[in-house]
Amino acid sequence: MQVTTFENPMGIDGFEFVEFAAPEGQRDMLHDYLRKLGFTAVRRHRSRPITVYRQGGVNFLVNDDPDSFAADFAAQHGPSACGFAIRFRKPVAEVFEAVQANGGAAIDHKAASKAIDVPVVKGIGDCMLYLAPAEGDAYADDFVAIEGVDQNPAGFGLTFIDHLTHNLYFGNMQKWSDYYEKLFNFREIRYFDIKGAKTGLVSKAMTAPDGIVRIPLNESSDPKSQINEYLDAYKGEGIQHIACFTDDIYSTVEKMRGQGVAFLDTPDTYFDVIDQRIPDHGEDVARLQKNRILIDADPETKQRKLLQIFTQNAFGPIFFEIIQRKGNEGFGEGNFQALFESIERDQMKRGVL
């Protein structure tokens, strides 16, 4: 995949993991859902109830420790993404020092409450942003392999975390885009202004210097928008969805559907006009329609394509995206409107709008 890169002073090298937590009584749901997505539990913490789930190069941590930052975060937000990790090729102690000098906010919580023993700073919504080493094994000191389990399972074909989209309170877009720019030299590469039948949102896509770590930021001035519904349900700002890359979206989605994963629906009329929107796309429209997979292409050549689909809400208001890029670095701008309208229709069914 071709990506745009620029000066990378910290040596950013992709996402390492996303960490999930839930209040007591709802934790089994996290484990069950990740298994439905094709993940395998590969490691467990030596002394605490924390599990590493893996599929390809995607790592998700489920933190069930009742005496932890994760538990406190889940008590406030419900089922949640309480942290995520970015990998760095520079020594993480040096990165931490530079990040603090750039304005990174420290987290005032006992060290033992972290899932892995690396430096952390505040991320959006006061979640933990772990600074993980790109070299070596970030889990070696604290976790042991589960006996008899393949440590590198292929699962349903997911290969890496493509992006983490965050929802923000209206007026905070500049604050958080500046934060990531000052800390890690992120840049804005896309800006959307989406309007549905009744509500709207703006989205600014921030990308790290490696071209792989992408963090789109969403906000909306409409009190009943899907962004503000999330903020109300989550009781704060945070990760809205986690996008994972696959080399074969058809196979990945069909396997997930076979396990009972529910995806957002797309009206049949969307598929009726694909050939007009994207001439000579070369995709199997019948299979796209059967699986409700969205397709987009760059407006200039119509040849750099992107296939994507979104699950229904999985952990509280958080959902997942499955994405396959065929030369397209965007976020499905042409689909953004279709997605927005499908979520809006769901809100209307539920009586929110």
Helices and strands as residue ranges (DSSP letters): E 12-21, H 27-36, E 40-45, E 50-55, E 58-63, H 69-77, E 80-88, H 92-101, G 111-113, E 120-122, G 124-126, E 128-133, E 143-145, E 158-167, H 173-184, E 187-195, E 200-207, E 214-219, H 226-234, E 238-246, H 249-258, H 268-272, H 274-277, H 285-291, E 294-297, E 305-310, E 319-326, H 333-349
